Amino acid sequence: MDKNQLGRKSNTAQESYVQWVINRANKLKMPYPPQRSVTSTTPAIPSPLPPKTLEESQEREATLISENAAWQGQYREVVRESDALMGLLEQKAWELRKKEQKIIELVNVI
């Protein structure tokens, strides 16, 4: 069969086939993900506006530096708390092991 005998491609044939597949999948109780419409477009995420003046840029930079320092301080505080809790947990685990060893010794004596 020659390619020229088939004629031009038709999107309507493809759309009807896709619709047939979706209907058949639904009839057979198969999950079929909803098809995104070609005409729907996702809006672009707006980028931040660049500063208009050097002073504005420097103010923004100073603000970001102070925010960064504040976040780093909070992070260090959380790490310190976590380390303290881990130390307490290890201490309790060690105490528990000692108690278990004493119990085992007492059970062996009895």
N, C-alpha and C positions, 0 to 999 in steps of 0.2 A: 504494500500500500504506500502510495506517495504522500508526502507531507502536504502537498498542495491540494490533494483531494479532500483532506479533513476540513479545510476552511479556516476561518479566523477563530481565535480563542474567544470564548464567551464566559464572562464572569457569572452570568445568570445560571449556567449549567453547574458551575462550581458551587454557587450559593445553594442551589437546590439539593445538590449532593450532600453538602455539609448539614443542611437542615434535615435531610433523610437520616444521616448518621446520628444526629442529636436525638431525633425522634425514636430511632431504633434503640439507642442506648437507654433512653428513658423507659421504653416499653419493656426492655429486658432488665430493668431495675439496676442498671449500671450507672455509677456516678460519672457525670460528664461535666467538666468545668465550664462555667459560663464563658462564652466567647466575647472578647472585647470588640467593640465596634471600631471599625477603621476610622470612622468620622470623629470619634471622641478623642480628644487630645488632653493630655495631662498638662496643667499649667506649670510653667517653669517657675522654679523657686527664685524669688528676686534676690539679687546679690546686694550686699550693703552698699550704700552710696559712699563714694570716696569723699574724703574731707575736702572742703573748699579752700581752706587756708592752712598755712603752716602751723599757726597757733592751734587751730582745731585738731590737726593731726597730733600735735604734741600733747594736747589735753587728753585725747583719746588714748594715746600711748601710756600716759601717766596713770589713767584710770585702769587700763588693762594690767599694768605692772602691779598696782596696789591690789586689784582683785586676785591676781595670780599669787601674790604674797599671802593674802588672806586664806586662799584655798590650800596653799602649801602648809600654812600653820595649822589649819584644821586637820589636814592629812597627818601631819606629824603627831598631833594630839591623839588621833584615833589609833595610830600605830603604837604610841606609848601605852594607851589603855589596853590594846590587844596584847602587847607583850606582857603587861602586868597580869592580865587574866590568864595568859598561857602559863606564866610562872606559878600562879596559884593552883591552876589545874594540875601541873606537874607535881607540885608539892602534895596536893591531896591524893594523887595517884600513888606517890611514894609512900605516904602514910597508910593508904589502903593496902598496899602490898605488904607492908610490915605487919599490919593487923592480920592479914590472911595467913602470913607465915606463922604468927603466934597461934592462931586457931588451929592450923595444921599440926603444930607441935603439941598442943594440948590434946587434940584428938588422937594422936599417936601415943601419948602417954596413957590415955584412958584405955 
